[in-house]
Structure formats: structure tokens, C-alpha cells
Amino acid sequence: MMRFPADYKYSKDHEWAHAQGNTVTVGVTDHAQRALGDIVFVELPPVGRVLKQGETFGVVESIKAVSDLFSPVTGKVIEVNTGLPDDPAQINKSPHTGAWLIKMELADPSTLDGLMSAGDYSKYVESLG
Amino acid sequence: MLKRTAIYEEHVRAGGRIVEFGGWEMPVQYTGLLDEHLACRAAAGLFDVSHMGEVHAEGRDAEGFVNHLVANNVAKLSVEQALYTPMCNDEGGIVDDLLVYRRAPDRFLLVINASNTDKDFAWMQKILARERARFSDVRLTNESPSYSQIAVQGRNAAKILQPLVNADLSAIKYYWFKEGTVLGNVPAIISQTGYTGEYGFEVYLPWHKGADLWRALMDAGKPHGLKPCGLGARDTLRFEMRFPLYGHELLDNTNPLEAGIEWTVKLAKGDFVGRTPTASLKERGLARKLVGLKVTGRGIPRPGYPLYSPDGAMRLGEITSGTHSPSLNLPLGIGYVTLPHAADGARVLIEIRGTKIPAEIIPTPFYKRPY
């Protein structure tokens, strides 16, 4: 059974969002990294870019597959995990912690409220088979 | 309805992730593609390739017929010898690539791609019907459901397989085979072939014995670092050798001369299907050829990505296969490039998600085995 942190929120595109005050840290879920396999490439947006919920903000690639990254909330990129492109396999090792992708300043709190809880995401993943 | 090999349950038990491939439910990976790829390079990999199709061509005129069907020279094969060859259409495009085994002077085994099995067999029947006057004594049968096929690839392949077979593996040369037994009394064809670039063997045996041999090999392989390998690793292993794959490098509108397998085309052997357009292409000169590419910027080439001249002005072709090479730890691609821009050392641009990324044409195979 996969475990998803209870204090995070989750999108159906398999990104997680961890809100602390007005700052939201974003990453891909353990389910996503498993589905992708060995991750060998990651491309992240520049600081300052404004993203709408659902907008593509980067890409992760495994040996076999290419997957777009979709912003789980609406807001501005205020920090990027700059070490990640040199060591993309971190996403396989610690998807929910060390291998966060970007931090955003939340512009529209309703976009965060609409995301799934850990329990709902877990059921969602189960339903995908 | 998707088909399953006789070894399917073993794949599920081993944690294989099952995907659809060419009408079959096959494992794409078990522990992880990278792990499996590197195990095959360093020790040994085990592959269920039972989805491949098998066709028997038998009779007094079988040699002449098979030689007419394919571009390589089947007449030169001794009994217990095999060859790799494209099978062309009338335009010189490729219907499929296959292995031809000569089991007796008048008996051939043709091994074809899973996803092409029905198309290939229909094509073979069509050519036979067209040429019946010349090849009256040929029986062509699709025996695909009768065979399981397992590949043991890697430097430890013989150590793992030898205890399970009656043939002396050290006496089987590259692209030769023996008809013997496995697991005591199970009839089998054991060839020194494979599509990974490693030393190794492929074993053909009765369909219902596939799982028994798989389990025995998994046990025998434990002390030798053997890992089961899925379709993912099979693809990256062949890619690093620049071995072409049907549906990527080989298509019904690509000619073998362009696809880097000109060594399989024997224009001097006499007439064969696709010979005339191929000979005329050779005379005119190729317009494009398949090359290896190393990305010098940041990005991974993937099938379909366009290739451009260094100034970005001229489209030169496109990527047919590409990935981050597990053995070389580099993003590499193969693709068709218009001549005369396809020389080793030439620079090109690969368009990756709207950005043109620099790359260089490099010699292939990308990987050479160190033993």
C-alpha cells in the first residue's frame, strides 16, 4: 500500500501540493514516480512565472516515458529545486520530501481547496487499477 | 482479445508490470528498467519472447521460395545456421525483419515480429500464390501458437543455460543453432542469437513447456546475477546497439539500404521481392540514412522529434528511437537524416518541445561489449 502524507493535497494529474501559510510546495506523487519508472530528466520553470491551475510548468522523463507537469494550484513560482535537474533520480527516491519541484505563492486559495485529500487520492489511485 | 504467453503467470508472480504490446499482454518491467538493463549488460537477463511469430516453410522448393521472399541469401545457409534479414514489399519497403533458421535442406523456420505475425503470414501466402509456378513444392504454416521462446542474454548466459540443455553451448557459434533437448527430454532449438548486443542464446520449445524452462532458468540464474527483463529493457538494449525495430526504424516505406542493414541485402543473389526498386535506389544513390545522435544540449530525443540543419533552416529528418542510454548514461537517439548531412561528426538540431537542441551524429553501435 502506498502512503500519501495526510497534510498534503493531491491533483488528479498526480501532483501534490503542501501549503504552509500562503506558500505551496509542489511535487509529483509516489504513484507518479512508480508509474514513470527510472527518472532521468526534469525541466522546471523559471522563478517568477505565473501559473494557472492545470497549466503545464515542466516535464519529467523516465527512460521510457515523457510526462508533463501540471500546476496543482494558481499562483507564482517563487522557488525552484535547482539541484533536481542534476539528480532527477531523487524523484524516485523521495518524491514526497526531498524531491519537491517548485514553491508557489498561492494566488487563488480556492484552487487549493478543490484538490483531493490523501484519502481521496489514495482511492483515486486504486480506481485507476 | 489480448493473448498471453505460456509464461504469463510467472511474470505476474515476479511483480511484472503488464502492458499491451502487439496484441499481447507482456511485462514491460519487473524491478525496474534500469536495473534490468544493467543486469543484462553486467551478468545476464532473461526474456520471454514467446510472442514472436514462427512460420514453417517446408518442401523441395522451400529454399528457393524463402530466398525469393527475403533480401539476404538463404541459399548460403548450412543446416543448423540462421540469418537475419528484411522481408521487402514490391516497392522495396520493409514488411518485417526476421530470422531464418535452416533446420534441414528443405525445412526452414522463420521467426517474425509479434505485432506483424498475421500481416507477415498473409504476405508470405500471397507471394507463394503469385510464384506457385516456380515454387510448387512448398508448405507454409503459421506455427506461432506451438512455440514458447526464451532468450538468455549476457556474459553469464552459457553458465546458466548449459546445465539445462543437452547440447554443448560452447560449440554453437554466433548465428548457428542445435536441435537438442532441454529439461531432460523436451525438444528444443537452441541458437546463439539475440537482440541485446550481448553474448547469449534463444531457446525455442513447445508452448506448454515455456513456464517450466522459465522457472528452471530463474533458479539456475540466481548465483549468476540473472534478472528477468521486460520489454522496456529489451528496447533500450537493442537501441544501444542501433539494432532497428519494426515500427520505428523499419516501416513499409523504408528501404533496408537506408536503415543501416545494407549488409543483409544481397542484390547479386538473383531476383527477390523488392530487388528492382532496391537496386535502382542503390544506383541513384540514397536520399537519407539512419544515423546515431548524441545530444550536446539538454534533452532526450524521442520518436517523431524533427531534425534540422545547424542554422535551423532545413528539415533533415526525424528521430525514430531515442532515450537516455542506461549503459552510457547519455541522451542518445537514432533517426533518418537527409544526405549529405548524415556524416559522423556532423551537427544537427533536434526540436524538443518547440526548442531546437544541438546534437552530433556519432558512430554506432553506441555500446560495445567489453568481453
Interface residues (C-beta under 8 A of the other chain):
Chain A: G37 D38 V40 F41 E43 V59 E61 S62 I63 K64 V66 P85
Chain B: V28 Q29 G32 L33 L34 H37 G232 D235 T236 R298 G299 I300 R302 T323 H324 P326 P331 R353
